[in-house]
Amino acid sequence: MPEIPVMIITAPWTDEQVRHLNEQQNDGRFHPYTCGGSRMDEAHMAYAKQNGGDHGQLVATKDGWICPVCGYRQKTFMARAI
């Protein structure tokens, strides 16, 4: 079976990409993008307990990923070219 190439998509992202990424973060089929900071600290764990999702689960915005707890940012996501 041929390997499908992976593309790195850098922010800014479209409204459609943001919607799709946030849906994917919560659908449970993939491990979500998570905070590169101290995602296992008390604040991140409390947020996840109250709001659901993984500890340090990032939220997609037009400007990239952001951690709602500590403000960590990431500007890329990986997409399969099909």
Number of C-alpha atoms within 10 A of each C-alpha: 3 4 5 9 9 11 12 11 14 13 17 14 18 12 12 9 16 20 15 12 20 17 13 15 21 15 12 10 8 9 12 20 21 19 25 13 15 13 20 13 11 11 15 21 18 14 17 17 12 8 9 12 17 21 22 27 25 26 20 26 19 15 16 19 26 21 21 15 19 14 12 17 18 19 17 16 15 10 11 9 9 6
